Amino acid sequence: DGQLNYEMLTQFKYLEMVINETLRKYPPVNVVTRKCTRNYLIPGTKLIIPKGTQVTIPIYSIQRDAEYFPEPEKFDPERFNDENIGNIKPFTYLPFGEGPRICIGMRFAMMQLKIAVIKLVSNFEFSACERTLNPMKYSVTNLMLSPKDDQMWLRVKKVTQD
């Protein structure tokens, strides 16, 4: 009947896989910083991060590392299917952070993303146009991953409903 509800949204498994892969390739935040709350011995080394040290976690770089995500430039939603998701090394997929500081709004954000994608692809066709940059160039000064000059050009066409 064209109505969406929470239960329906939880059943769109492939859509969730596409969103997760999109967030892997294009995390909204490139890096996060944390302050070490106690002396921390890095496992497998003799290196200690002293208490109070500011640590930068390069989310974009980790999620594009071939050690953790084979063929990292390839868009492959199957990385997040039921069979493969268990192969993702903990703390290498971080679009919402991880551990005790994980984003409290993650589930809400995922629901909103699903609704937005469903509504957009149900009503519009998106395609590249003559002004679309391919490959996309990103700003090196913004904290959030965003296009260079804050411009992303696409052709958008309203879909007529039969």
DSSP file with accessible surface (Angstrom, degrees, kcal/mol):
  #  RESIDUE AA STRUCTURE BP1 BP2  ACC     N-H-->O    O-->H-N    N-H-->O    O-->H-N    TCO  KAPPA ALPHA  PHI   PSI    X-CA   Y-CA   Z-CA
    1    1 A D              0   0  176      0, 0.0     3,-0.1     0, 0.0     0, 0.0   0.000 360.0 360.0 360.0  10.1    0.0    0.0    0.0
    2    2 A G        +     0   0   65      1,-0.3     2,-0.4     0, 0.0     0, 0.0   0.498 360.0 126.8  81.2   3.0    3.1    2.3   -0.3
    3    3 A Q        -     0   0  131      2,-0.0     2,-0.4     0, 0.0    -1,-0.3  -0.776  46.6-150.2 -97.7 139.3    3.4    2.7    3.5
    4    4 A L        +     0   0   50     -2,-0.4     2,-0.3    -3,-0.1     3,-0.0  -0.839  17.3 175.5-104.4 143.5    6.7    2.0    5.3
    5    5 A N     >  -     0   0   85     -2,-0.4     4,-2.2     1,-0.1     5,-0.2  -0.916  44.8 -99.0-138.3 170.9    7.0    0.7    8.8
    6    6 A Y  H  > S+     0   0  150     -2,-0.3     4,-1.7     1,-0.2     5,-0.2   0.904 119.8  52.9 -57.3 -45.7    9.9   -0.4   11.1
    7    7 A E  H  > S+     0   0  131      1,-0.2     4,-0.6     2,-0.2    -1,-0.2   0.913 109.6  49.0 -60.3 -42.4    9.3   -4.1   10.5
    8    8 A M  H >4 S+     0   0   66      1,-0.2     3,-1.4     2,-0.2     4,-0.4   0.923 108.0  54.5 -61.6 -44.2    9.4   -3.7    6.8
    9    9 A L  H >< S+     0   0    6     -4,-2.2     3,-0.9     1,-0.3    -1,-0.2   0.830 102.3  57.1 -62.3 -31.9   12.6   -1.6    7.0
   10   10 A T  H 3< S+     0   0   44     -4,-1.7    -1,-0.3     1,-0.2    -2,-0.2   0.683 102.0  58.1 -72.4 -15.4   14.4   -4.4    8.9
   11   11 A Q  T << S+     0   0  124     -3,-1.4     2,-1.9    -4,-0.6     3,-0.3   0.528  76.5  94.1 -92.8  -5.8   13.6   -6.8    6.1
   12   12 A F    <>  +     0   0   78     -3,-0.9     4,-2.0    -4,-0.4     5,-0.2  -0.500  47.7 160.4 -84.4  72.0   15.4   -4.8    3.4
   13   13 A K  H  >  +     0   0  118     -2,-1.9     4,-2.2     1,-0.2    -1,-0.2   0.902  69.2  48.2 -64.5 -45.3   18.7   -6.8    3.8
   14   14 A Y  H  > S+     0   0  127     -3,-0.3     4,-2.6     2,-0.2    -1,-0.2   0.918 109.4  53.6 -66.3 -38.3   20.3   -5.9    0.5
   15   15 A L  H  > S+     0   0   30      1,-0.2     4,-2.6     2,-0.2    -1,-0.2   0.927 108.9  49.7 -58.9 -42.9   19.5   -2.2    0.9
   16   16 A E  H  X S+     0   0   63     -4,-2.0     4,-2.8     1,-0.2    -1,-0.2   0.906 109.2  52.0 -62.8 -38.9   21.3   -2.4    4.3
   17   17 A M  H  X S+     0   0   20     -4,-2.2     4,-2.4     2,-0.2    -2,-0.2   0.915 110.1  48.9 -62.9 -41.9   24.3   -4.1    2.6
   18   18 A V  H  X S+     0   0   40     -4,-2.6     4,-2.5     2,-0.2    -2,-0.2   0.926 112.2  48.0 -64.0 -44.3   24.4   -1.3    0.0
   19   19 A I  H  X S+     0   0   10     -4,-2.6     4,-2.8     2,-0.2     5,-0.2   0.937 111.7  50.1 -63.0 -44.2   24.3    1.4    2.7
   20   20 A N  H  X S+     0   0   17     -4,-2.8     4,-1.7     1,-0.2    -2,-0.2   0.917 112.1  47.1 -61.9 -41.6   27.0   -0.4    4.7
   21   21 A E  H  X S+     0   0    0     -4,-2.4     4,-2.5     2,-0.2     5,-0.2   0.896 111.3  51.7 -68.7 -36.2   29.3   -0.6    1.7
   22   22 A T  H  X S+     0   0   55     -4,-2.5     4,-2.9     1,-0.2    -2,-0.2   0.935 110.4  48.3 -63.3 -43.5   28.6    3.0    0.8
   23   23 A L  H  < S+     0   0   18     -4,-2.8    -1,-0.2     2,-0.2    -2,-0.2   0.803 109.9  53.8 -67.9 -27.5   29.5    4.0    4.4
   24   24 A R  H  < S+     0   0    0     -4,-1.7    -2,-0.2    -5,-0.2    -1,-0.2   0.955 117.0  35.5 -68.1 -49.1   32.7    1.9    4.1
   25   25 A K  H  < S+     0   0   17     -4,-2.5    -2,-0.2     1,-0.2    -3,-0.2   0.837 133.6  26.9 -73.6 -32.7   33.8    3.6    0.9
   26   26 A Y  S  < S-     0   0   83     -4,-2.9    -1,-0.2    -5,-0.2    -2,-0.2  -0.549  76.2-173.3-131.8  66.4   32.5    7.0    1.9
   27   27 A P        -     0   0    1      0, 0.0   118,-0.4     0, 0.0    -3,-0.1  -0.381  28.6-130.3 -63.2 137.6   32.5    7.4    5.7
   28   28 A P  S    S+     0   0   52      0, 0.0   117,-2.4     0, 0.0     2,-0.5   0.867  97.1  44.1 -57.8 -36.0   30.8   10.7    6.7
   29   29 A V  B    S-A  144   0A  42    115,-0.2   115,-0.2    66,-0.2     3,-0.1  -0.949  70.3-158.4-114.3 126.7   33.7   11.5    9.0
   30   30 A N  S    S+     0   0   33    113,-1.7    30,-2.2    -2,-0.5    31,-0.3   0.872  74.5   4.5 -69.1 -41.8   37.3   10.9    7.8
   31   31 A V        -     0   0   50    112,-0.4     2,-0.3    27,-0.2    -1,-0.2  -0.959  59.0-157.3-141.7 155.2   38.9   10.7   11.2
   32   32 A V  E     -B   57   0B  34     25,-1.8    25,-3.5    -2,-0.3     2,-0.4  -0.959  13.4-143.2-129.1 154.0   38.0   10.8   14.8
   33   33 A T  E     -B   56   0B  68     -2,-0.3     2,-0.3    23,-0.2    23,-0.2  -0.914  16.8-179.0-116.9 145.5   40.2   11.7   17.8
   34   34 A R  E     -B   55   0B  66     21,-2.6    21,-3.8    -2,-0.4     2,-0.5  -0.973  23.9-128.5-136.4 153.6   40.2   10.1   21.2
   35   35 A K  E     -B   54   0B 133     -2,-0.3     2,-0.3    19,-0.2    19,-0.2  -0.907  28.9-119.6-105.7 129.6   42.1   10.7   24.4
   36   36 A C        -     0   0   22     17,-2.8    16,-3.3    -2,-0.5    17,-0.1  -0.509  21.8-163.9 -68.4 124.8   43.8    7.7   25.9
   37   37 A T  S    S+     0   0  113     -2,-0.3     2,-0.3    14,-0.2    -1,-0.1   0.551  70.5  10.7 -91.5 -10.4   42.4    7.3   29.4
   38   38 A R  S    S-     0   0  153     11,-0.1    -1,-0.1    12,-0.1    14,-0.1  -0.970  98.8 -73.3-155.9 161.1   45.1    5.0   30.7
   39   39 A N        -     0   0  106     -2,-0.3     2,-0.5    12,-0.1    -2,-0.0  -0.413  54.5-160.2 -57.1 133.8   48.5    3.8   29.6
   40   40 A Y  E     -C   49   0C  94      9,-2.2     9,-3.1    -2,-0.0     2,-0.6  -0.978  14.1-148.9-130.0 121.1   47.9    1.3   26.8
   41   41 A L  E     -C   48   0C 100     -2,-0.5     7,-0.2     7,-0.2     5,-0.1  -0.777  25.7-127.9 -85.4 119.9   50.3   -1.4   25.5
   42   42 A I    >   -     0   0   57      5,-2.7     3,-1.7    -2,-0.6     5,-0.3  -0.575  35.9-107.0 -69.9 121.2   49.7   -1.9   21.8
   43   43 A P  T 3  S+     0   0   93      0, 0.0     3,-0.1     0, 0.0    -1,-0.1  -0.180 100.7  16.8 -53.9 137.2   49.2   -5.7   21.5
   44   44 A G  T 3  S+     0   0   91      1,-0.3     2,-0.3    -3,-0.1    -2,-0.1   0.555 118.4  74.5  79.7   6.9   52.1   -7.5   19.8
   45   45 A T  S <  S-     0   0   58     -3,-1.7    -1,-0.3     2,-0.2    -4,-0.0  -0.817  79.8-124.7-136.5 178.8   54.5   -4.6   20.4
   46   46 A K  S    S+     0   0  201     -2,-0.3     2,-0.3    -3,-0.1    -2,-0.0   0.203  72.5 120.2-106.9  10.9   56.4   -3.0   23.2
   47   47 A L        -     0   0  114     -5,-0.3    -5,-2.7    -4,-0.0     2,-0.5  -0.609  45.4-163.5 -82.6 134.3   54.9    0.4   22.4
   48   48 A I  E     -C   41   0C 102     -2,-0.3    -7,-0.2    -7,-0.2    -9,-0.1  -0.963  13.2-147.4-117.9 130.6   52.9    2.2   25.1
   49   49 A I  E     -C   40   0C  40     -9,-3.1    -9,-2.2    -2,-0.5   -11,-0.1  -0.877  31.6-129.3 -91.2 114.8   50.4    5.0   24.4
   50   50 A P    >   -     0   0   70      0, 0.0     3,-2.0     0, 0.0   -14,-0.2  -0.330  27.6 -92.0 -67.7 147.7   50.7    7.2   27.5
   51   51 A K  T 3  S+     0   0  149      1,-0.2   -14,-0.2   -14,-0.1   -12,-0.1  -0.267 113.5  28.6 -52.7 137.5   47.6    8.2   29.4
   52   52 A G  T 3  S+     0   0   41    -16,-3.3    -1,-0.2     1,-0.3     2,-0.2   0.301  85.0 139.1  91.4  -8.8   46.3   11.6   28.1
   53   53 A T    <   -     0   0   53     -3,-2.0   -17,-2.8   -17,-0.1     2,-0.5  -0.491  54.2-127.4 -72.3 135.2   47.7   11.2   24.6
   54   54 A Q  E     -B   35   0B 112    -19,-0.2     2,-0.4    -2,-0.2   -19,-0.2  -0.720  27.5-161.7 -80.4 125.7   45.4   12.4   21.8
   55   55 A V  E     -B   34   0B  46    -21,-3.8   -21,-2.6    -2,-0.5     2,-0.5  -0.942   7.0-150.5-114.7 132.1   45.0    9.5   19.3
   56   56 A T  E     -B   33   0B  87     -2,-0.4   -23,-0.2   -23,-0.2    -2,-0.0  -0.896   5.7-158.5-102.9 127.9   43.8   10.1   15.7
   57   57 A I  E     -B   32   0B  48    -25,-3.5   -25,-1.8    -2,-0.5     2,-1.7  -0.922   9.5-147.7-108.5 112.4   41.9    7.2   14.1
   58   58 A P     >  +     0   0   52      0, 0.0     4,-2.6     0, 0.0     5,-0.3  -0.542  22.1 175.0 -83.9  82.5   41.9    7.5   10.3
   59   59 A I  H  > S+     0   0    5     -2,-1.7     4,-2.7   -29,-0.3     5,-0.2   0.917  76.4  51.2 -55.0 -49.8   38.5    5.9    9.5
   60   60 A Y  H  > S+     0   0   61    -30,-2.2     4,-0.7     1,-0.2    -1,-0.2   0.929 113.7  44.9 -56.2 -45.6   38.7    6.6    5.7
   61   61 A S  H >4 S+     0   0   74    -31,-0.3     3,-0.6     2,-0.2    -1,-0.2   0.898 112.8  49.7 -68.7 -41.5   42.2    5.0    5.4
   62   62 A I  H >< S+     0   0   33     -4,-2.6     3,-1.5     1,-0.2     6,-0.2   0.936 111.0  49.5 -62.8 -44.3   41.3    2.0    7.6
   63   63 A Q  H 3< S+     0   0    0     -4,-2.7    -1,-0.2     1,-0.3    -2,-0.2   0.617 113.0  48.0 -75.2  -8.1   38.1    1.3    5.6
   64   64 A R  T << S+     0   0   31     -4,-0.7     2,-0.5    -3,-0.6    -1,-0.3   0.217  84.2 117.9-109.8  12.2   40.1    1.6    2.3
   65   65 A D    X>  -     0   0   61     -3,-1.5     4,-2.6    27,-0.1     3,-1.4  -0.706  59.2-148.0 -86.5 123.3   42.9   -0.7    3.5
   66   66 A A  T 34 S+     0   0   61     -2,-0.5    -1,-0.1     1,-0.3     5,-0.1   0.734  95.5  68.1 -63.2 -21.3   43.3   -3.9    1.3
   67   67 A E  T 34 S+     0   0  140      1,-0.2    -1,-0.3     2,-0.1    -5,-0.0   0.866 115.9  24.9 -64.7 -33.5   44.5   -5.8    4.4
   68   68 A Y  T <4 S+     0   0   65     -3,-1.4    21,-0.3     1,-0.3    -2,-0.2   0.751 134.8  30.9-101.7 -31.4   41.0   -5.4    5.9
   69   69 A F  S  < S-     0   0    3     -4,-2.6    -1,-0.3    -7,-0.1    -2,-0.1  -0.855  82.6-138.4-132.8  94.5   38.8   -5.0    2.8
   70   70 A P  S    S+     0   0   89      0, 0.0     4,-0.1     0, 0.0    -3,-0.1  -0.221  89.8  11.2 -53.1 143.3   40.2   -6.9   -0.3
   71   71 A E  S >  S-     0   0  131      1,-0.1     3,-1.7     2,-0.1    -6,-0.1   0.961  81.9-172.9  48.5  60.9   39.8   -4.8   -3.5
   72   72 A P  T 3  S+     0   0   21      0, 0.0     4,-0.1     0, 0.0    -1,-0.1   0.753  75.7  56.2 -61.4 -24.8   38.9   -1.7   -1.4
   73   73 A E  T 3  S+     0   0  117     -9,-0.1     2,-0.3     2,-0.1    -2,-0.1   0.670  87.9  95.6 -81.6 -14.4   38.1    0.5   -4.3
   74   74 A K  S <  S-     0   0  101     -3,-1.7     2,-0.9    -4,-0.1   -49,-0.0  -0.586  78.0-130.7 -77.7 134.5   35.5   -2.0   -5.6
   75   75 A F        +     0   0   89     -2,-0.3    -2,-0.1     1,-0.0    -1,-0.1  -0.764  41.6 161.7 -85.2 108.8   31.9   -1.3   -4.5
   76   76 A D    >   -     0   0   44     -2,-0.9     3,-2.0     1,-0.1     4,-0.2  -0.765  24.4-178.1-136.9  89.8   30.8   -4.7   -3.2
   77   77 A P  G >  S+     0   0   10      0, 0.0     3,-2.3     0, 0.0    -1,-0.1   0.762  77.5  79.5 -59.4 -21.2   27.7   -4.9   -0.9
   78   78 A E  G >  S+     0   0   77      1,-0.3     3,-1.7     2,-0.2     6,-0.3   0.693  73.1  78.0 -63.2 -15.6   28.3   -8.6   -0.6
   79   79 A R  G <  S+     0   0   23     -3,-2.0    -1,-0.3     1,-0.3     8,-0.2   0.787  97.9  46.3 -57.8 -26.6   31.0   -7.8    2.0
   80   80 A F  G <  S+     0   0    9     -3,-2.3    -1,-0.3    -4,-0.2    -2,-0.2   0.170  84.7 118.6-108.1  17.8   28.1   -7.2    4.4
   81   81 A N  S <> S-     0   0   27     -3,-1.7     4,-2.6     1,-0.1     3,-0.3  -0.311  82.5 -98.0 -77.2 169.0   25.9  -10.3    3.6
   82   82 A D  T  4 S+     0   0  143      1,-0.2     4,-0.4     2,-0.2    -1,-0.1   0.843 123.3  48.7 -57.5 -33.8   25.2  -12.8    6.4
   83   83 A E  T  4 S+     0   0  163      1,-0.1    -1,-0.2     2,-0.1     3,-0.1   0.873 120.4  32.8 -75.1 -37.4   28.0  -15.1    5.3
   84   84 A N  T >4 S+     0   0   48     -6,-0.3     3,-2.2    -3,-0.3     4,-0.3   0.713  95.3  80.7 -96.0 -22.6   30.8  -12.5    4.9
   85   85 A I  G >< S+     0   0   80     -4,-2.6     3,-1.5     1,-0.3    -1,-0.1   0.843  87.7  60.7 -60.6 -30.3   30.0   -9.9    7.7
   86   86 A G  G 3  S+     0   0   68     -4,-0.4    -1,-0.3     1,-0.3    -2,-0.1   0.670  95.1  64.4 -69.3 -14.5   31.7  -12.1   10.3
   87   87 A N  G <  S+     0   0  128     -3,-2.2     2,-0.5    -8,-0.2    -1,-0.3   0.544  75.4 105.4 -84.2  -9.3   34.9  -11.9    8.3
   88   88 A I  S <  S-     0   0   32     -3,-1.5     3,-0.1    -4,-0.3     5,-0.1  -0.639  78.9-121.8 -77.2 120.9   35.2   -8.2    8.9
   89   89 A K    >   -     0   0  115     -2,-0.5     3,-1.3   -21,-0.3     4,-0.3  -0.403  35.1 -99.2 -63.5 132.5   37.9   -7.6   11.5
   90   90 A P  T 3  S+     0   0   97      0, 0.0    -1,-0.1     0, 0.0     8,-0.0  -0.189 105.5  19.6 -52.9 143.1   36.6   -5.8   14.6
   91   91 A F  T 3  S+     0   0  126      2,-0.3     3,-0.1     6,-0.1    -2,-0.1   0.671  99.5  94.7  69.3  21.2   37.3   -2.0   14.7
   92   92 A T  S <  S+     0   0    6     -3,-1.3     2,-0.6     1,-0.2   -27,-0.1   0.525  76.0  59.6-111.5 -12.8   38.0   -1.8   10.9
   93   93 A Y        +     0   0   39     -4,-0.3    -2,-0.3     1,-0.1    -1,-0.2  -0.947  65.1 154.7-114.8 106.9   34.5   -0.7    9.9
   94   94 A L    >   +     0   0   12     -2,-0.6     3,-1.5   -35,-0.2     4,-0.1  -0.024  17.9 130.3-130.3  32.7   33.9    2.5   11.8
   95   95 A P  T 3  S+     0   0   20      0, 0.0   -66,-0.2     0, 0.0    -1,-0.1   0.809  96.8  27.2 -63.3 -22.4   31.3    4.8   10.1
   96   96 A F  T 3  S-     0   0   39      1,-0.5     7,-2.8    -3,-0.2    10,-0.1   0.175 119.0-111.9-116.5  13.8   29.5    5.2   13.5
   97   97 A G    <   -     0   0   12     -3,-1.5    -1,-0.5     5,-0.2     2,-0.3  -0.419  35.1-115.2  81.6-166.1   32.6    4.6   15.6
   98   98 A E    >   +     0   0   82     -2,-0.1     3,-0.9    -4,-0.1    -4,-0.0  -0.980  61.7  22.7-162.6 164.2   32.9    1.5   17.8
   99   99 A G  G >  S-     0   0   26     -2,-0.3     3,-1.8     1,-0.2    -8,-0.0  -0.295 118.0 -18.7  71.5-152.9   33.1    0.3   21.4
  100  100 A P  G 3  S+     0   0  139      0, 0.0    -1,-0.2     0, 0.0    -3,-0.0   0.697 139.2  52.5 -66.5 -16.2   31.8    2.3   24.3
  101  101 A R  G <  S+     0   0  158     -3,-0.9    -2,-0.2     2,-0.0     3,-0.1   0.177  76.9 138.8-104.3  17.9   31.8    5.5   22.2
  102  102 A I  S <  S-     0   0   60     -3,-1.8    -5,-0.2    -5,-0.2     2,-0.1  -0.279  70.9 -82.2 -60.9 149.6   29.8    4.1   19.3
  103  103 A C    >   -     0   0   56     -7,-2.8     3,-1.5     1,-0.2     4,-0.2  -0.327  33.2-150.7 -58.8 122.9   27.2    6.5   17.9
  104  104 A I  T 3  S+     0   0  179      1,-0.3     3,-0.3    -2,-0.1     4,-0.2   0.777  96.0  52.9 -67.1 -24.0   24.1    6.4   20.1
  105  105 A G  T 3> S+     0   0   27      1,-0.2     4,-3.0     2,-0.1    -1,-0.3   0.251  73.6 113.2 -96.4  15.4   21.9    7.3   17.1
  106  106 A M  H <> S+     0   0   53     -3,-1.5     4,-2.6     1,-0.2     5,-0.2   0.914  78.3  44.9 -56.4 -49.3   23.3    4.6   14.7
  107  107 A R  H  > S+     0   0  187     -3,-0.3     4,-2.2    -4,-0.2    -1,-0.2   0.919 115.2  48.1 -63.9 -42.3   20.0    2.6   14.5
  108  108 A F  H  > S+     0   0  138     -4,-0.2     4,-2.6     2,-0.2    -1,-0.2   0.930 111.5  50.7 -62.6 -44.0   17.9    5.7   14.0
  109  109 A A  H  X S+     0   0   31     -4,-3.0     4,-2.7     1,-0.2    -2,-0.2   0.911 109.4  50.9 -61.3 -41.8   20.4    6.9   11.3
  110  110 A M  H  X S+     0   0   16     -4,-2.6     4,-2.5    -5,-0.2    -1,-0.2   0.908 110.3  49.2 -64.1 -40.1   20.2    3.6    9.5
  111  111 A M  H  X S+     0   0   30     -4,-2.2     4,-2.4     2,-0.2    -2,-0.2   0.936 112.3  48.1 -63.5 -43.8   16.4    3.7    9.5
  112  112 A Q  H  X S+     0   0   91     -4,-2.6     4,-2.6     1,-0.2    -2,-0.2   0.901 111.1  51.1 -63.7 -41.0   16.5    7.3    8.2
  113  113 A L  H  X S+     0   0   65     -4,-2.7     4,-2.8     2,-0.2     5,-0.2   0.927 110.0  49.4 -61.8 -44.4   19.0    6.3    5.5
  114  114 A K  H  X S+     0   0    1     -4,-2.5     4,-2.7     2,-0.2     5,-0.2   0.937 112.3  47.4 -61.4 -46.7   16.8    3.4    4.3
  115  115 A I  H  X S+     0   0   55     -4,-2.4     4,-2.7     1,-0.2     5,-0.2   0.935 112.8  49.4 -60.1 -45.4   13.7    5.5    4.2
  116  116 A A  H  X S+     0   0   44     -4,-2.6     4,-2.8     2,-0.2     5,-0.2   0.937 112.9  45.9 -61.4 -46.9   15.6    8.2    2.2
  117  117 A V  H  X S+     0   0   49     -4,-2.8     4,-2.9     2,-0.2     5,-0.3   0.939 113.5  49.5 -63.2 -45.3   17.0    5.8   -0.3
  118  118 A I  H  X S+     0   0   28     -4,-2.7     4,-1.5    -5,-0.2    -2,-0.2   0.944 114.5  44.6 -58.9 -48.1   13.7    4.0   -0.8
  119  119 A K  H  X S+     0   0  106     -4,-2.7     4,-1.0    -5,-0.2    -1,-0.2   0.914 115.7  47.6 -64.7 -42.2   11.8    7.3   -1.3
  120  120 A L  H >X S+     0   0   80     -4,-2.8     4,-2.1    -5,-0.2     3,-0.7   0.953 115.1  42.0 -66.6 -49.5   14.5    8.7   -3.7
  121  121 A V  H 3< S+     0   0   91     -4,-2.9    -1,-0.2     1,-0.2    -2,-0.2   0.734 112.3  56.5 -74.1 -17.9   14.9    5.7   -5.9
  122  122 A S  H 3< S+     0   0   58     -4,-1.5    -1,-0.2    -5,-0.3    -2,-0.2   0.750 121.1  27.1 -77.8 -23.7   11.1    5.2   -6.0
  123  123 A N  H << S+     0   0   45     -4,-1.0    36,-3.0    -3,-0.7     2,-0.3   0.560 120.4  41.2-116.2 -12.9   10.5    8.6   -7.3
  124  124 A F  E  <  -D  158   0D  70     -4,-2.1     2,-0.4    34,-0.3    34,-0.2  -0.973  58.4-140.1-140.7 153.0   13.7    9.7   -9.2
  125  125 A E  E     -D  157   0D 112     32,-2.9    32,-2.5    -2,-0.3     2,-0.4  -0.944  23.1-158.5-107.0 134.4   16.3    8.4  -11.6
  126  126 A F  E     +D  156   0D  89     -2,-0.4     2,-0.3    30,-0.2    30,-0.2  -0.931  20.8 155.1-115.1 137.3   19.9    9.5  -11.0
  127  127 A S  E     -D  155   0D  56     28,-2.1    28,-3.5    -2,-0.4     2,-0.1  -0.972  44.2 -90.4-152.1 164.3   22.6    9.5  -13.6
  128  128 A A        -     0   0   64     -2,-0.3     2,-0.2    26,-0.2    26,-0.2  -0.378  40.2-163.5 -71.5 154.2   25.9   11.3  -14.4
  129  129 A C    >   -     0   0   24     24,-0.4     3,-1.6    -2,-0.1    24,-0.1  -0.741  41.5 -84.1-127.9-178.8   25.8   14.4  -16.5
  130  130 A E  T 3  S+     0   0  157      1,-0.3    -2,-0.0    -2,-0.2    23,-0.0   0.752 128.8  48.8 -62.7 -20.8   28.4   16.3  -18.4
  131  131 A R  T 3  S+     0   0  141      2,-0.1    22,-0.3    21,-0.0     2,-0.3   0.492  82.4 116.0 -97.7  -2.7   29.4   18.2  -15.2
  132  132 A T    <   -     0   0   34     -3,-1.6     2,-0.5    20,-0.1    22,-0.1  -0.503  65.1-132.0 -69.9 127.4   29.7   15.1  -13.0
  133  133 A L        -     0   0   82     -2,-0.3     3,-0.1    20,-0.1    -2,-0.1  -0.704  19.0-148.7 -81.0 128.8   33.3   14.5  -11.8
  134  134 A N  S    S+     0   0  154     -2,-0.5     2,-0.1     1,-0.4    -2,-0.0  -0.895  90.9  29.0-143.0 107.1   34.5   10.9  -12.3
  135  135 A P  S    S-     0   0   95      0, 0.0    -1,-0.4     0, 0.0     2,-0.1   0.512 107.8-123.6 -78.7 157.0   36.4   10.1  -10.3
  136  136 A M        -     0   0   39     -3,-0.1     2,-0.4    -2,-0.1    -2,-0.1  -0.355  17.7-140.6 -65.3 142.4   35.0   12.4   -7.6
  137  137 A K        -     0   0  112     11,-0.1    11,-3.0    -2,-0.1     2,-0.3  -0.923  18.7-150.2-107.1 134.3   37.4   14.9   -6.1
  138  138 A Y  B     -E  147   0E  67     -2,-0.4     2,-0.1     9,-0.3     7,-0.1  -0.766  19.5-103.6-109.2 151.8   37.1   15.4   -2.3
  139  139 A S        -     0   0   20      7,-2.8     7,-0.3    -2,-0.3     9,-0.1  -0.448  21.0-161.2 -66.3 137.9   37.8   18.4   -0.1
  140  140 A V  S    S+     0   0  143     -2,-0.1    -1,-0.1     1,-0.1     5,-0.0   0.440  86.5  52.9 -98.9  -1.8   41.0   18.0    1.9
  141  141 A T  S    S+     0   0  120      3,-0.1     2,-0.3     0, 0.0    -1,-0.1   0.647  86.0  90.1-107.4 -19.4   40.1   20.7    4.4
  142  142 A N        -     0   0   60      1,-0.1     4,-0.1     4,-0.1  -112,-0.1  -0.591  64.9-145.2 -82.0 142.4   36.6   19.5    5.6
  143  143 A L  S    S+     0   0  113     -2,-0.3  -113,-1.7     2,-0.1  -112,-0.4   0.882  89.4  64.7 -67.5 -38.5   36.3   17.2    8.6
  144  144 A M  B    S-A   29   0A  99   -115,-0.2     2,-0.4  -114,-0.1  -115,-0.2  -0.648 102.9-104.1 -85.3 143.0   33.3   15.6    6.9
  145  145 A L        +     0   0   33   -117,-2.4    -2,-0.1  -118,-0.4    -1,-0.1  -0.521  62.3 152.4 -65.3 119.0   33.9   13.7    3.6
  146  146 A S        -     0   0   18     -2,-0.4    -7,-2.8    -7,-0.3    -4,-0.1  -0.992  47.8 -87.6-150.5 155.0   32.5   16.1    1.0
  147  147 A P  B >   -E  138   0E  22      0, 0.0     3,-2.2     0, 0.0    -9,-0.3  -0.280  54.1 -93.3 -63.5 148.3   33.1   17.0   -2.7
  148  148 A K  G >  S+     0   0  106    -11,-3.0     3,-1.3     1,-0.3   -11,-0.1  -0.361 116.1  12.6 -58.0 139.4   35.8   19.5   -3.5
  149  149 A D  G 3  S-     0   0  122      1,-0.2    -1,-0.3    -3,-0.1     3,-0.1   0.659 121.0 -90.6  61.9  16.0   34.2   23.0   -3.8
  150  150 A D  G <  S+     0   0  117     -3,-2.2     2,-0.4     1,-0.2    -1,-0.2   0.813  93.1 126.3  53.2  35.4   31.1   21.4   -2.1
  151  151 A Q    <   +     0   0  100     -3,-1.3     2,-0.4     2,-0.0    -1,-0.2  -0.986  32.5 172.7-129.4 131.6   29.6   20.6   -5.5
  152  152 A M        -     0   0  109     -2,-0.4     2,-0.5    -5,-0.1   -20,-0.1  -0.971  20.0-153.4-133.9 116.2   28.3   17.2   -6.8
  153  153 A W        +     0   0   91     -2,-0.4   -24,-0.4   -22,-0.3     2,-0.3  -0.808  24.0 157.2 -98.9 126.7   26.6   17.3  -10.2
  154  154 A L        -     0   0   81     -2,-0.5     2,-0.5   -26,-0.2   -26,-0.2  -0.977  40.7-120.6-139.3 154.5   24.0   14.7  -11.1
  155  155 A R  E     -D  127   0D 114    -28,-3.5   -28,-2.1    -2,-0.3     2,-0.5  -0.842  31.1-167.1 -93.5 129.5   21.1   14.5  -13.5
  156  156 A V  E     -D  126   0D  79     -2,-0.5     2,-0.4   -30,-0.2   -30,-0.2  -0.985   5.5-174.7-123.0 127.7   17.9   13.8  -11.6
  157  157 A K  E     -D  125   0D 130    -32,-2.5   -32,-2.9    -2,-0.5     2,-0.2  -0.984  26.7-121.6-126.0 129.2   14.7   12.8  -13.5
  158  158 A K  E     -D  124   0D 121     -2,-0.4     2,-0.4   -34,-0.2   -34,-0.3  -0.477  27.2-132.8 -67.1 132.2   11.3   12.4  -11.9
  159  159 A V        -     0   0   43    -36,-3.0     2,-0.4    -2,-0.2    -1,-0.1  -0.768  15.5-132.9 -87.6 129.9    9.9    8.9  -12.4
  160  160 A T        -     0   0  116     -2,-0.4     2,-0.4     1,-0.0   -36,-0.0  -0.718  18.1-133.0 -84.6 131.4    6.3    8.7  -13.5
  161  161 A Q              0   0  128     -2,-0.4   -38,-0.0   -38,-0.0    -1,-0.0  -0.710 360.0 360.0 -85.5 131.9    4.2    6.3  -11.6
  162  162 A D              0   0  201     -2,-0.4    -1,-0.0     0, 0.0     0, 0.0  -0.543 360.0 360.0 -85.7 360.0    2.0    4.0  -13.7
